[in-house]
Amino acid sequence: MGQRLNNKVAIVTGGGRGIGRGICLAFASEGANVVVDDIDADPAAEVVKEIENLGGKAIAVRANVRHSEEVEEMVRTTLDKFGQIDILVNNAGITRDMAMFKMTPDDWSDVVDTSLKGTFNCSQAVCNWIVPQARKEREEGKTPPCRKIINVTSGAGVRGNPGQANYSAAKAGIMGLTKSNAKEFARHNILVNAICPVALTRMTQDMKEDFAKRIPLGRIGDPQQDIAPVVVFLASEEANYITGQVIPVNGGLDMAI
Ligand SMILES: NC(=O)c1ccc[n+]([C@@H]2O[C@H](COP(=O)([O-])OP(=O)(O)OC[C@H]3O[C@@H](n4cnc5c(N)ncnc54)[C@H](O)[C@@H]3O)[C@@H](O)[C@H]2O)c1
């Protein structure tokens, strides 16, 4: 167990599976208290058990990031349980791939509302607590600690993908939101960055092997070994001079295209 996030409280959305699960476990192993949010209760509860088995502290929350009132409740629950919020990872996201001319309004809004509006809802709710807190700290003559928002976006938002107009638009939107929030909240020492991972958590082994041929490092990222450590770095004090950046964590994929 490391100590880079000792005494920090982190909320991770979509924390029950895949990349979110990897981030929750990595945060806990660095000493953070973790709020594992997921729309799906069972995997979130499993992650909490895994963290407790490692000697860490975590709670599961079932908030749908699309609904601001559920997100506000998640923030209240976090504060009741742990008394503070230092880190938010906006990771929850879904795909509904479909050719553009067949894409329904629901295909569009399901994806955009989960990824982009969800990131807006959670960032706003968390900052509604952090900003007054940072103001209070300044009034008391203290410099507010660096608090972190890390958004999980995608190379699809940079390059576009056929069949992913909804997903690519949402992920490009997250990049703009990241940079706007980074500028808007810098004076409160809220640092906002994003990562573009490649982990292909929902693909078959054959699909992964095929995709890996396009990646200079020749393999698909592992959520825990390859993606989560970069999020831990951004959340840690080592990254207290980095804000407004979108960091590819993709084995060099963006150089290859
Ligand atoms: N896997 C990749 O290669 C890859 C690449 C680029 C970007 N991403 C992004 O990384 C994030 C995580 O991807 P993953 O592959 O681990 O996904 P995943 O599907 O394995 O896990 C996502 C989790 O989010 C939860 N979730 C879905 N909608 C939610 C909602 N409305 N509220 C709360 N929780 C919700 C799901 O229940 C699930 O547990 C996503 O934002 C995805 O777009 C993934």
The ligand as a Tripos MOL2 file, in Angstrom:
@<TRIPOS>MOLECULE
LIG
   44    48     1     0     0
SMALL
NO_CHARGES

@<TRIPOS>ATOM
      1 N1        -12.5140    0.8230  -22.4300 N.am      1 LIG1
      2 C1        -11.8850    1.6280  -23.2770 C.2       1 LIG1
      3 O1        -11.0130    1.2170  -24.0610 O.2       1 LIG1
      4 C2        -12.2100    3.0910  -23.2930 C.ar      1 LIG1
      5 C3        -11.6000    3.9080  -24.2530 C.ar      1 LIG1
      6 C4        -11.8580    5.2730  -24.2320 C.ar      1 LIG1
      7 C5        -12.6970    5.7810  -23.2610 C.ar      1 LIG1
      8 N2        -13.2890    4.9650  -22.3520 N.ar      1 LIG1
      9 C6        -14.1840    5.5470  -21.3470 C.3       1 LIG1
     10 O2        -13.7890    5.0830  -20.0780 O.3       1 LIG1
     11 C7        -14.9280    5.0160  -19.2260 C.3       1 LIG1
     12 C8        -15.0270    3.6380  -18.6040 C.3       1 LIG1
     13 O3        -15.0630    2.6920  -19.6450 O.3       1 LIG1
     14 P1        -15.1160    1.1270  -19.3690 P.3       1 LIG1
     15 O4        -14.6520    0.4830  -20.6200 O.co2     1 LIG1
     16 O5        -14.4560    0.8010  -18.0950 O.co2     1 LIG1
     17 O6        -16.7070    0.9180  -19.2580 O.3       1 LIG1
     18 P2        -17.5550   -0.2490  -18.5620 P.3       1 LIG1
     19 O7        -18.7840   -0.3460  -19.3720 O.co2     1 LIG1
     20 O8        -16.7300   -1.4600  -18.3370 O.co2     1 LIG1
     21 O9        -17.9130    0.3880  -17.1410 O.3       1 LIG1
     22 C9        -18.6810    1.5550  -17.0260 C.3       1 LIG1
     23 C10       -19.4040    1.5520  -15.7120 C.3       1 LIG1
     24 O10       -20.2250    2.7460  -15.6680 O.3       1 LIG1
     25 C11       -21.4790    2.4060  -15.1220 C.3       1 LIG1
     26 N3        -22.4940    3.3580  -15.5830 N.ar      1 LIG1
     27 C12       -23.0650    3.4150  -16.8140 C.ar      1 LIG1
     28 N4        -23.9490    4.4090  -16.8670 N.ar      1 LIG1
     29 C13       -23.9650    4.9960  -15.6510 C.ar      1 LIG1
     30 C14       -24.6910    6.0680  -15.0820 C.ar      1 LIG1
     31 N5        -25.6220    6.7170  -15.8050 N.pl3     1 LIG1
     32 N6        -24.4440    6.4310  -13.8120 N.ar      1 LIG1
     33 C15       -23.5260    5.7480  -13.0730 C.ar      1 LIG1
     34 N7        -22.8170    4.7010  -13.5570 N.ar      1 LIG1
     35 C16       -23.0290    4.3320  -14.8280 C.ar      1 LIG1
     36 C17       -21.7470    0.9880  -15.6170 C.3       1 LIG1
     37 O11       -22.7170    0.3110  -14.8280 O.3       1 LIG1
     38 C18       -20.3540    0.3550  -15.5560 C.3       1 LIG1
     39 O12       -20.1390   -0.2870  -14.3260 O.3       1 LIG1
     40 C19       -16.1100    5.4040  -20.1010 C.3       1 LIG1
     41 O13       -16.4000    6.7630  -19.9430 O.3       1 LIG1
     42 C20       -15.6100    5.1180  -21.5010 C.3       1 LIG1
     43 O14       -16.2920    5.8770  -22.4680 O.3       1 LIG1
     44 C21       -13.0720    3.6170  -22.3470 C.ar      1 LIG1
@<TRIPOS>BOND
     1     1     2 1
     2     2     3 2
     3     2     4 1
     4     4     5 ar
     5     4    44 ar
     6     5     6 ar
     7     6     7 ar
     8     7     8 ar
     9     8     9 1
    10     8    44 ar
    11     9    10 1
    12     9    42 1
    13    10    11 1
    14    11    12 1
    15    11    40 1
    16    12    13 1
    17    13    14 1
    18    14    15 2
    19    14    16 1
    20    14    17 1
    21    17    18 1
    22    18    19 2
    23    18    20 1
    24    18    21 1
    25    21    22 1
    26    22    23 1
    27    23    24 1
    28    23    38 1
    29    24    25 1
    30    25    26 1
    31    25    36 1
    32    26    27 ar
    33    26    35 ar
    34    27    28 ar
    35    28    29 ar
    36    29    30 ar
    37    29    35 ar
    38    30    31 1
    39    30    32 ar
    40    32    33 ar
    41    33    34 ar
    42    34    35 ar
    43    36    37 1
    44    36    38 1
    45    38    39 1
    46    40    41 1
    47    40    42 1
    48    42    43 1
@<TRIPOS>SUBSTRUCTURE
     1 LIG1         1 GROUP 0 **** ****
